[in-house]
């Protein structure tokens, strides 16, 4: 799922030669509302990231939307998607750009080139706060972007290859993965004061931290991915007051918010990958198999939408085929499949 994407890059480089860009399909969408914007990562070094649009009014899918509307490709390795105000922000990692789109038309408002001194910053994830967007950059910084001017206001130095981010109580918690320094990776979470945009401290959580979320009672949970071999992944809780850590279950791949006191948890369950429900109050799996994963070929991300009360599993279909967005209700019952672009990695549900 999303928390193991770093390890997939090495696999994808072996299949690049056989993959070609597809001509964008005609776009028939008249207005972008009551639908789902889908960011499709594409393949590393192929410049074939794309955006698909699922029209929930008529259950139709339009692929290659960004290409068709803006008459150019999105770039190389789209990584994160954020709706903030009337704009949609897209982090394109390998191209090292942030695309800022009008949320109503999906037309490009501006493109932010993420370089410093000619060196790519490699943006990863986006987090909004108080009119700004915070961007984790693999060059070791969190950038602060002004959403009005599209300019970078400040660069906050953190750890190696910062990745996932979450905010709580005017602090930003940043997973320093060190994923590009394998096997010598980082093991810390940076704590940033959002009043001053400065790093307060680093918390040691374990090798290769990735996904990070906050519970309703303010605790921070981070997926520590290990080395994908000898050192197993695990879930680590950070107390926001004492900054002390507590280890929880191992073999966790990904966590995502699900209701008030729960996370959707993707984890390795023997020889299979399961999607269950983790209660943040009892700190236990209350449902070990919410969704039947037998029909999911390559789960890449799991996202719960408060707007339509559906769980969306993004299926990469082996990483070299066009993928699917698979919808389930809150009880884990299958609802519908949507055939989208190559390697769907994130969605924004538009009301």
Secondary structure by P-SEA (a helix, b strand, c coil): cccccccaaaaaaaccccccccccccccccccccbbbbbbbccccccccbbbbbcccccccccaaaaaaaccccccccccccccccbbbbbbcccbbbbbbccccccccccccccccccccccccccccccbbbbbbcccbbbbbccccccccbbbbbcccccbbbbcccbbbbbbccccccccccbbbbbbcccccccccccccccccccccccccbbbbbbbccccccbbbbbbbbcccccbbbbccccccccccccccccbbbbbcccbbbbbbbbcccccccccccccccccccccbbbbbccccbbbbbbcccccccccbbbbccccccccccccccccccccccc
